[in-house]
Amino acid sequence: MKLTGSIITLISLLLTAPGFGETLDDAWTSALSSHQQIAAAGAMREAAGYELERARSARLPQLGLSSDYTMLDTAPAFAFGNGITGSPVFDGDDFVSATAQVRLPLYGGGAITAGIDAAEMGAEAADGQLATVIQDIKLGAAEHYVAVLRAERAVDVAESYVLSLTTHTEDTKNRFEFGDVPQNDYLAASVTLADAKQRLLQAENALDYSRAAYNQFLGRPLPASVALDPTLDIDSIVPGSAGLEELTLIAQQERQELMALELRAGALRRQADSVRGQSRPQLALTGGYVYMENEFLTDDNFWMAGVSFRWNLFDGGETRNRSAALDQKAIAVGHNRADLLSLIALQVRRAWNDRIETENRMAVAESAVAQATENLRVVRNRYQAGASANAEVLDAESLRVQSVSNRDDAHFEFALARLRLARAIGSL
């Protein structure tokens, strides 16, 4: 790279006052702490964490309590034949029963393990989504930051244009009054000055809007004061010597969106495995305590232990269809990932080309500013000597302003190209 320090050169070349305002890192911190998308992505990550804990809890023992109160129309008793009956089973026509049972899964057909795997992938995918949102917010904040700097610089250029034309218009007025130049020179300069003042008003309006948009993005009141440091220290976020192919490969490896989609596809496949596992035999260890109020049995209290077995042999195709639907969703996510992979390669290529273009433009623009400045000096001297027309002075001043604006645009767009390239490769 011929130019280093990204937009740092802009400090000495474009801005006259040193910057001690809010830095880009400060802007990122503010945006990440206040933006609602970050809060939303964080909440989704928390939800994924709870889903993972829920899936893991399926392996733990489950304790259940139940109690019943039953009233009968008559108290039942044992009949022994010949009209002989025993004592009532219950004391009266009602009774109370209670049960406490512990159930520990021993084998679930792989449903529990698959469910945990799916939840873990879902949590990792939520992490990737959060990282994606963070990078998007940082790029948005950076774009608004640069937009404010660009608008401030546009106001500076417009003010310099007005100041220069004001001086020239006063000069032509004085010379016209002395009879050195025709009235047309003064009128043409006045009209050009009026146009420059309109441009200044437009630039000031654009600056006010840029600052308000910056504040809105950072979650601040729109009229809040904005003072930015023009230094953009972004050298470390994009490898300076990396080529297009290398950067594309980095993007394929580092972009969190790709990782998140891959994890979502895996989670859906494991969810399908979990559903299929539920159709297999289910084995669990059970134990508990039972209380049954009665008069016939020698004891109202019972402890029990056993093994429960359940196998749903036929469910009308529900399990098969649910698992097939999840498999198809995983395939769909895989197709989306392949499409995104191609789109990311295009994003990297575009940002790469923009960086090369704007870097070359800066070199050309710097030369044009020097030439336009010298041209204006020569034309002014010739006009003072009566060797050139007033229109040449106005044209020369317009060329100078245009060349400065082109230089400013090239510097700011170079910074934006580097920021967007950093976002494209996932390093922002």
Stockholm file with secondary structure:
# STOCKHOLM 1.0

chainA/1-428         MKLTGSIITLISLLLTAPGFGETLDDAWTSALSSHQQIAAAGAMREAAGYELERARSARLPQLGLSSDYTMLDTAPAFAFGNGITGSPVFDGDDFVSATAQVRLPLYGGGAITAGIDAAEMGAEAADGQLATVIQDIKLGAAEHYVAVLRAERAVDVAESYVLSLTTHTEDTKNRFEFGDVPQNDYLAASVTLADAKQRLLQAENALDYSRAAYNQFLGRPLPASVALDPTLDIDSIVPGSAGLEELTLIAQQERQELMALELRAGALRRQADSVRGQSRPQLALTGGYVYMENEFLTDDNFWMAGVSFRWNLFDGGETRNRSAALDQKAIAVGHNRADLLSLIALQVRRAWNDRIETENRMAVAESAVAQATENLRVVRNRYQAGASANAEVLDAESLRVQSVSNRDDAHFEFALARLRLARAIGSL
#=GR chainA/1-428 SS CCCCSGGGHHHHHHCSSCCCSBCHHHHHHHHHHHCHHHHHHHHHHHHHHHHHHHHHHTTSCEEEEEEEEEECSSCCEEEEETTEEEEESSSSSEEEEEEEEEEEEEECTTHHHHHHHHHHHHHHHHHHHHHHHHHHHHHHHHHHHHHHHHHHHHHHHHHHHHHHHHHHHHHHHHHHHHTSSCHHHHHHHHHHHHHHHHHHHHHHHHHHHHHHHHHHHTTCCTTCCCCBCCCCCCGGGSCTTCCHHHHHHHHHHHCHHHHHHHHHHHHHHHHHHHHHHHTSCEEEEEEEEEEECCSSSSCSEEEEEEEEEECCCCCTTHHHHHHHHHHHHHHHHHHHHHHHHHHHHHHHHHHHHHHHHHHHHHHHHHHHHHHHHHHHHHHHHHHHTTSSCHHHHHHHHHHHHHHHHHHHHHHHHHHHHHHHHHHHHTCC
#=GC SS_cons         CCCCSGGGHHHHHHCSSCCCSBCHHHHHHHHHHHCHHHHHHHHHHHHHHHHHHHHHHTTSCEEEEEEEEEECSSCCEEEEETTEEEEESSSSSEEEEEEEEEEEEEECTTHHHHHHHHHHHHHHHHHHHHHHHHHHHHHHHHHHHHHHHHHHHHHHHHHHHHHHHHHHHHHHHHHHHHTSSCHHHHHHHHHHHHHHHHHHHHHHHHHHHHHHHHHHHTTCCTTCCCCBCCCCCCGGGSCTTCCHHHHHHHHHHHCHHHHHHHHHHHHHHHHHHHHHHHTSCEEEEEEEEEEECCSSSSCSEEEEEEEEEECCCCCTTHHHHHHHHHHHHHHHHHHHHHHHHHHHHHHHHHHHHHHHHHHHHHHHHHHHHHHHHHHHHHHHHHHHTTSSCHHHHHHHHHHHHHHHHHHHHHHHHHHHHHHHHHHHHTCC
//
